[in-house]
Amino acid sequence: MIYPARITARRTEAAGIYTFTMRFLDNDVRRAYSFKSGQFNMLYAFGVGEVPISIVSDPADSENLEHTIRIAGRVTGVMAGWKVGDVVGIRGPFGNGWPVEQACGRDVVIITGGLGCAPVVGLINYIFRRRDQYGDLHILHGVKTPNDLLYRERFDEWRRAPRTRVYLTTDKPDKSWHYKIGVVTELFDELTAPPSSIVMMCGPEVMMRFAARTLRHKGINEEAIYLSMERRMECAVGLCGHCQYREHFVCKDGPVFSYRTVRELFGTSNL
Protein backbone atom coordinates (compact mmCIF):
# COMPACT_ATOMS: atom_id res chain seq x y z
CA MET A 1 0.00 0.00 0.00
CA ILE A 2 1.20 3.50 -0.82
CA TYR A 3 0.98 5.97 2.06
CA PRO A 4 1.01 9.74 1.46
CA ALA A 5 3.77 11.76 3.10
CA ARG A 6 4.58 15.45 3.11
CA ILE A 7 8.04 16.82 2.29
CA THR A 8 9.21 18.88 5.28
CA ALA A 9 12.77 19.70 4.16
CA ARG A 10 14.90 19.62 1.02
CA ARG A 11 18.70 19.83 0.88
CA THR A 12 20.96 19.95 -2.18
CA GLU A 13 23.95 17.61 -1.77
CA ALA A 14 25.44 18.26 -5.23
CA ALA A 15 24.25 19.02 -8.74
CA GLY A 16 21.36 16.66 -9.40
CA ILE A 17 21.44 15.04 -5.94
CA TYR A 18 18.95 16.00 -3.24
CA THR A 19 18.03 14.81 0.24
CA PHE A 20 14.34 15.03 1.18
CA THR A 21 12.86 14.76 4.66
CA MET A 22 9.35 13.29 4.66
CA ARG A 23 6.64 12.74 7.25
CA PHE A 24 3.60 10.47 6.90
CA LEU A 25 0.29 12.32 6.92
CA ASP A 26 -1.49 9.60 8.89
CA ASN A 27 -0.65 9.55 12.62
CA ASP A 28 -1.30 5.81 12.90
CA VAL A 29 1.08 5.09 10.01
CA ARG A 30 3.80 7.22 11.63
CA ARG A 31 3.48 5.33 14.91
CA ALA A 32 3.44 1.89 13.27
CA TYR A 33 6.25 2.47 10.77
CA SER A 34 9.73 1.12 11.57
CA PHE A 35 12.80 0.21 9.54
CA LYS A 36 16.38 -1.04 9.80
CA SER A 37 19.51 0.75 8.66
CA GLY A 38 20.14 -0.37 5.08
CA GLN A 39 16.52 -0.91 4.04
CA PHE A 40 14.80 1.07 1.28
CA ASN A 41 11.42 2.53 0.43
CA MET A 42 9.64 2.77 -2.90
CA LEU A 43 9.04 6.49 -3.41
CA TYR A 44 6.08 7.35 -5.60
CA ALA A 45 5.60 10.46 -7.73
CA PHE A 46 1.84 10.53 -8.20
CA GLY A 47 0.84 10.06 -11.81
CA VAL A 48 4.39 9.21 -12.89
CA GLY A 49 5.75 6.14 -11.11
CA GLU A 50 7.95 4.90 -8.29
CA VAL A 51 11.62 4.14 -7.67
CA PRO A 52 13.55 2.36 -4.86
CA ILE A 53 15.49 4.78 -2.66
CA SER A 54 17.60 3.96 0.42
CA ILE A 55 16.49 5.36 3.76
CA VAL A 56 19.37 7.48 5.08
CA SER A 57 17.80 8.69 8.34
CA ASP A 58 18.09 7.00 11.74
CA PRO A 59 15.73 4.12 12.64
CA ALA A 60 15.27 5.74 16.05
CA ASP A 61 13.35 8.55 14.30
CA SER A 62 10.94 6.72 12.03
CA GLU A 63 8.55 9.69 11.96
CA ASN A 64 10.95 11.81 9.89
CA LEU A 65 12.31 9.83 6.95
CA GLU A 66 15.24 11.01 4.84
CA HIS A 67 15.99 9.83 1.31
CA THR A 68 18.83 10.98 -0.94
CA ILE A 69 17.81 10.94 -4.60
CA ARG A 70 20.13 11.16 -7.60
CA ILE A 71 18.36 12.42 -10.70
CA ALA A 72 18.92 9.74 -13.33
CA GLY A 73 15.70 9.04 -15.20
CA ARG A 74 12.10 9.90 -15.96
CA VAL A 75 10.69 9.39 -12.46
CA THR A 76 13.60 10.91 -10.55
CA GLY A 77 13.53 13.78 -13.04
CA VAL A 78 10.07 14.63 -11.74
CA MET A 79 11.27 14.21 -8.16
CA ALA A 80 13.90 16.88 -8.79
CA GLY A 81 11.01 19.35 -8.78
CA TRP A 82 9.69 18.26 -5.40
CA LYS A 83 9.58 21.08 -2.87
CA VAL A 84 8.72 21.53 0.80
CA GLY A 85 4.99 21.04 1.31
CA ASP A 86 4.49 18.63 -1.60
CA VAL A 87 2.75 15.32 -0.89
CA VAL A 88 4.40 12.16 -2.25
CA GLY A 89 3.86 8.43 -1.83
CA ILE A 90 5.86 5.92 0.23
CA ARG A 91 5.68 2.13 0.07
CA GLY A 92 7.89 0.08 2.36
CA PRO A 93 10.23 -0.54 4.01
CA PHE A 94 11.70 -3.39 1.97
CA GLY A 95 14.75 -5.63 2.00
CA ASN A 96 17.08 -6.42 4.84
CA GLY A 97 19.51 -4.12 6.61
CA TRP A 98 23.14 -3.83 7.62
CA PRO A 99 24.31 -6.25 10.37
CA VAL A 100 24.60 -3.49 12.98
CA GLU A 101 23.91 -5.84 15.89
CA GLN A 102 26.59 -8.28 14.75
CA ALA A 103 29.03 -5.37 14.50
CA CYS A 104 28.65 -4.30 18.13
CA GLY A 105 31.98 -4.32 19.98
CA ARG A 106 34.02 -4.70 16.77
CA ASP A 107 35.96 -2.35 14.53
CA VAL A 108 33.84 -1.39 11.52
CA VAL A 109 35.21 -0.80 8.01
CA ILE A 110 32.87 1.03 5.63
CA ILE A 111 33.85 1.13 1.96
CA THR A 112 32.05 3.00 -0.77
CA GLY A 113 32.75 4.11 -4.31
CA GLY A 114 31.35 6.48 -6.86
CA LEU A 115 28.08 8.36 -6.40
CA GLY A 116 26.25 5.49 -4.74
CA CYS A 117 27.27 6.20 -1.16
CA ALA A 118 23.82 7.09 0.21
CA PRO A 119 23.18 3.58 1.66
CA VAL A 120 26.27 3.87 3.89
CA VAL A 121 25.66 7.46 4.99
CA GLY A 122 22.70 6.31 7.05
CA LEU A 123 24.85 3.48 8.42
CA ILE A 124 27.65 5.85 9.44
CA ASN A 125 25.19 8.17 11.15
CA TYR A 126 23.64 5.17 12.91
CA ILE A 127 27.03 4.17 14.36
CA PHE A 128 27.89 7.71 15.43
CA ARG A 129 24.62 8.01 17.35
CA ARG A 130 25.59 4.82 19.21
CA ARG A 131 29.33 5.35 19.23
CA ASP A 132 30.05 3.61 22.55
CA GLN A 133 28.68 0.33 21.16
CA TYR A 134 31.34 -0.02 18.45
CA GLY A 135 35.10 -0.10 18.11
CA ASP A 136 37.17 2.02 15.73
CA LEU A 137 35.44 3.21 12.58
CA HIS A 138 37.27 3.24 9.23
CA ILE A 139 35.59 5.01 6.28
CA LEU A 140 37.08 4.44 2.81
CA HIS A 141 35.63 6.29 -0.15
CA GLY A 142 36.74 6.45 -3.78
CA VAL A 143 35.49 8.74 -6.55
CA LYS A 144 36.37 9.28 -10.20
CA THR A 145 36.89 13.03 -9.85
CA PRO A 146 36.94 15.45 -6.90
CA ASN A 147 33.63 16.88 -8.13
CA ASP A 148 32.05 13.49 -7.45
CA LEU A 149 32.80 13.74 -3.73
CA LEU A 150 29.42 14.18 -2.05
CA TYR A 151 28.86 15.02 1.61
CA ARG A 152 32.15 16.96 1.84
CA GLU A 153 31.17 18.60 5.12
CA ARG A 154 30.16 15.26 6.61
CA PHE A 155 33.47 13.64 5.64
CA ASP A 156 35.29 16.52 7.36
CA GLU A 157 33.10 16.10 10.44
CA TRP A 158 33.68 12.35 10.54
CA ARG A 159 37.43 12.83 10.19
CA ARG A 160 37.50 14.99 13.32
CA ALA A 161 35.60 12.44 15.42
CA PRO A 162 37.50 10.25 17.92
CA ARG A 163 38.29 6.62 17.00
CA THR A 164 37.47 7.38 13.38
CA ARG A 165 39.70 7.36 10.30
CA VAL A 166 38.63 8.63 6.89
CA TYR A 167 40.48 7.55 3.73
CA LEU A 168 39.70 9.27 0.41
CA THR A 169 40.97 8.67 -3.11
CA THR A 170 40.20 9.76 -6.66
CA ASP A 171 41.11 8.44 -10.11
CA LYS A 172 41.49 11.88 -11.68
CA PRO A 173 42.75 14.49 -9.20
CA ASP A 174 42.84 18.24 -9.71
CA LYS A 175 44.80 20.95 -7.90
CA SER A 176 42.28 20.98 -5.06
CA TRP A 177 42.79 17.30 -4.18
CA HIS A 178 44.98 16.60 -1.13
CA TYR A 179 44.29 12.92 -0.58
CA LYS A 180 45.21 9.59 -2.16
CA ILE A 181 45.23 9.08 -5.93
CA GLY A 182 44.00 5.82 -7.43
CA VAL A 183 41.21 3.28 -7.00
CA VAL A 184 39.67 2.59 -3.62
CA THR A 185 41.52 -0.71 -3.11
CA GLU A 186 44.80 1.23 -2.99
CA LEU A 187 43.61 2.70 0.30
CA PHE A 188 43.87 -0.75 1.88
CA ASP A 189 47.63 -0.28 2.29
CA GLU A 190 46.81 2.42 4.85
CA LEU A 191 44.03 0.48 6.54
CA THR A 192 44.90 -0.45 10.13
CA ALA A 193 41.75 -2.39 11.01
CA PRO A 194 42.36 -5.84 12.59
CA PRO A 195 41.19 -9.12 10.96
CA SER A 196 38.36 -9.30 13.50
CA SER A 197 36.71 -6.24 11.91
CA ILE A 198 33.39 -6.32 10.11
CA VAL A 199 33.20 -4.76 6.64
CA MET A 200 30.20 -3.13 4.96
CA MET A 201 30.44 -1.71 1.47
CA CYS A 202 28.41 -0.23 -1.35
CA GLY A 203 29.32 0.86 -4.86
CA PRO A 204 29.97 -0.50 -8.35
CA GLU A 205 30.07 -4.30 -8.39
CA VAL A 206 33.51 -4.41 -9.96
CA MET A 207 34.84 -2.28 -7.11
CA MET A 208 33.23 -4.47 -4.47
CA ARG A 209 34.52 -7.63 -6.13
CA PHE A 210 38.14 -6.51 -6.06
CA ALA A 211 37.75 -4.94 -2.60
CA ALA A 212 36.38 -8.18 -1.13
CA ARG A 213 39.24 -10.23 -2.60
CA THR A 214 41.82 -7.79 -1.26
CA LEU A 215 40.23 -7.84 2.19
CA ARG A 216 40.25 -11.63 2.21
CA HIS A 217 44.00 -11.52 1.53
CA LYS A 218 44.36 -9.19 4.52
CA GLY A 219 42.76 -11.81 6.74
CA ILE A 220 39.17 -10.56 6.93
CA ASN A 221 36.77 -13.51 7.09
CA GLU A 222 34.38 -13.66 4.14
CA GLU A 223 31.47 -14.03 6.57
CA ALA A 224 32.38 -10.61 8.00
CA ILE A 225 32.10 -8.84 4.63
CA TYR A 226 28.70 -7.40 3.63
CA LEU A 227 27.68 -5.74 0.37
CA SER A 228 24.73 -3.56 -0.60
CA MET A 229 23.75 -4.46 -4.15
CA GLU A 230 22.13 -1.89 -6.41
CA ARG A 231 20.63 -3.87 -9.26
CA ARG A 232 17.45 -2.48 -10.77
CA MET A 233 14.41 -3.05 -8.61
CA GLU A 234 10.83 -2.33 -9.64
CA CYS A 235 8.27 -4.24 -7.58
CA ALA A 236 10.25 -4.58 -4.29
CA VAL A 237 8.67 -7.97 -3.50
CA GLY A 238 10.41 -10.36 -5.91
CA LEU A 239 7.60 -10.73 -8.45
CA CYS A 240 8.72 -8.78 -11.51
CA GLY A 241 12.13 -10.45 -11.80
CA HIS A 242 14.04 -7.31 -12.80
CA CYS A 243 16.49 -7.65 -9.91
CA GLN A 244 16.83 -11.44 -10.01
CA TYR A 245 20.34 -12.61 -9.21
CA ARG A 246 20.25 -16.38 -9.92
CA GLU A 247 18.22 -17.76 -7.02
CA HIS A 248 18.23 -14.41 -5.21
CA PHE A 249 16.15 -11.27 -5.61
CA VAL A 250 17.96 -8.10 -4.58
CA CYS A 251 14.74 -6.42 -3.46
CA LYS A 252 13.66 -9.06 -0.95
CA ASP A 253 16.80 -11.14 -0.25
CA GLY A 254 18.99 -8.02 -0.16
CA PRO A 255 19.92 -5.35 -0.82
CA VAL A 256 22.52 -6.29 1.80
CA PHE A 257 24.20 -9.67 1.22
CA SER A 258 27.11 -11.39 2.84
CA TYR A 259 30.07 -11.78 0.50
CA ARG A 260 29.90 -15.54 0.96
CA THR A 261 26.36 -15.57 -0.45
CA VAL A 262 27.08 -13.72 -3.69
CA ARG A 263 30.81 -14.20 -4.33
CA GLU A 264 30.21 -16.64 -7.22
CA LEU A 265 27.70 -14.32 -8.88
CA PHE A 266 29.84 -11.20 -9.26
CA GLY A 267 30.23 -10.12 -12.83
CA THR A 268 27.13 -11.93 -14.12
CA SER A 269 24.05 -10.28 -15.56
CA ASN A 270 20.60 -10.74 -14.07
CA LEU A 271 19.65 -14.39 -14.49
N, C-alpha and C positions, 0 to 999 in steps of 0.2 A: 504494500500500500504506500502511496506517495502522500507525505504529510507536508502541508505548507509551512514555510518558515520565512521570517522577515530578516533582511540584511540590516545589521546594526552597525557595521563598520566595514570599511574598505581600505586596504593599504597596498600601495604599489611597491613590489619588491625589485622589479627591473622592467625594462621595456617588454610589454606583452605578458607579464607575470604579476598576478594580483592575489592577495590574501583577503578572503571575505569572512567576517564573523556573522553567524546566523543564529537565530533563536526561534524555536517552534512556536507557532501561534497558540496551539492547544496546550493548556496547563497540564492536563493529564499525560499527554505525550512527552512533555519536558520531564515530568517526574519519573516516567517509566523508562525513558531512553537511557541506555548505557552502552559503552564501547570499550575496546581494549586498544592500547597503543599499537599501531600498525594496521588496524582495520580501515575500511573505506566505506564511503557512502556513494550512492548513485544520486548525482545532482541533476535536477530536472529544470530545463527552461521551458516553461509552458508554451505549447504550440510548436515547439521546435524539436525537442528530444532530450536525452539524458546521457551523462558520461560518468565513469567511475573516477572519484577523486579521493585521495587519502585524507584522513582526518588528522590535522596537525596540532590540534589543541589537546589539553590534558584531560584524561578520563575522569579526573576528580571534579571537573566542571562540565558536565554533560549538557547543561542548559545553554551554554554559549559555545557553539561549534565553529571551529576555524578550518577552512579549506584553502589551499594554495592552488591556483589554476593557471596553467600555461596555455596561452591562446594558440591553438594548433589545428583548428578545423571549424566546420560549420557551426556545431553546437557551442563550442568554447568561444567562437567568434561573437556569438550573441551574448554570452556571459561576460565578455569584456565590457559590455555596456551596462551591466548591473550597477546599481547605485544604492546608497543607504536609503532604506524605506521600501525597496522593492520586495515583492513576495515571490519566492522560488519554491521548488519542490525538493524534498529529501526522501530517499528510500534507503533503508539500511538500519544498522551497520551490517557489513558483509565480510566474509573471509576470517582468517585467524590473525593473531597479533604477534608482536615480538615476544621472545621468551624472557620477559622482564623479571619474573619470579625466579627462574632458573639462574639468572645473572646476579642475584643478590649475593653480596659478599665477595664477588670476583671482580678482577679488572675487566673493563669493557672496551673493546676496540670497535669503532664505528667507521666504516669505509663507504665512501660514496663518490660517484663520478658523474660528470656532465651536469645537465640541468635537472636531472631527476632526483634531487636531494630532499624533496619535501617529505617523503615517508620517514626519513631519519631525523628531520628537524623536530617533529613531535616526540620522537624517542629521546633525543638529547634533552629536550625540555623536561620530559618525564623524569629522567635520571637526576637532573639538577634540582628538581623540586623534592627529591627524596635522596639527596646526596649522601647522607650518612649510611644508606643501605648498600652502597656499592664501593668498590675499590677505585683504583685510578681509572680515569677516562681518557682514551686516546681517540682523537677525531682526525681521520685522514680523508682529504678531499682533493680530487683532481678535476681540472677543467681544460678545455681546448685553448681558450684565450682568457686573459684577465677580465674581459668584459662579461664572460660567462659566470663569474664568481658572484652568486647570489648571497644574500644575508651577510654582507660584509660586516655590518655592525655587530651582528650576533657572533660571527667568528672572532672578532676582536674581544667581545665580552667573554666568550668561552675561554679564550687564550689566557685571560687574566685570572680566571678562577683557580682556586687551589686544587691540587691533585688532578689537573687536566692538562693535556698536551694537544696542540693543534698542529697538524702537518698539512701544508698546502703545496700543490704543484700545478704547473701548466705546460701544455705542449708548445705553445707559441707565445713566449713572453714579450712584453714591451718594456719601455724604460721605467714604468711604474711598478714593475713586479720585483719583489724583494725575497721571494721564497724559492723553493726547489723548481727545477726545470726538468720535465719529462713526464712519463706516465705515472699513474698512481702507485703501481707496484714498486717503483723506485724509492718510494718513501719508506718501504719496509726495512731498508738498511738502517734507518734512524729509529725504528720502532723498538721500544724497550719493554713491551708488555711480555709477561711470562707465559709459558705454554699452557698454564691453567686458565688463561683468559677466555672469555666468550666473545665471538666476533659476529657483528650484524652489519650487513652491507646492502647497498642498493645502487643500481646504475646499469649501464649497458651490459648485456650478458657476456660479451667477450671480455670486458674488464673483470667481471666477477669470476669468470672461469680461470683467468690467469692469477687473479688475487688469491682465490681459494687454493690453487696448487702451490703458490709461493708460501702461503701460510702453513700448509701441511708440511712443507720442507722445513719450516721454522719450528715444527713440533706442536702446532695447534691441532687438537683432535678434530676430525671431520664432523663429529657429532656436536662440536661446540661452534660450528660455523653456520650462520643462518643468512638467507638471501631473500630479498623482497623482489619478486618477479613482476614485470610490467607488461606482460603480453596483453593484447587487446581483449577487453572484456565488454560485453554488451548486456547480458541478462542478469549477471551477478549470482545466479543460482545453478549454473552448470547445465542449462537446457539448450542453449543456442549453439554451443560447440566452438565458438570463436576463439576461446582461450584454452582449448584442449591441448594438453601436453602429455601425449601418450595416454596413460591411464588416469592422469591427473587433470583437474580443471583449476586454473589459477584463481578463479573467482571464489570457489568454495573450498578447495584444498589448500589454497594459499591466501593472500599473495606471499606470505612468508613460508619458506620451506627450509628444512635443514639441507646442508650441502650433500649429505649422504643420500637423501631422497632423490635429488635431481642431478647428481654428478654425471650420470651416463647420458642425460638428455641434452646437456649444453651443446649448442651449435646446431640443433635440429629445428626444423620448422614445426608449426602446429600439426599434430598428427591425429 
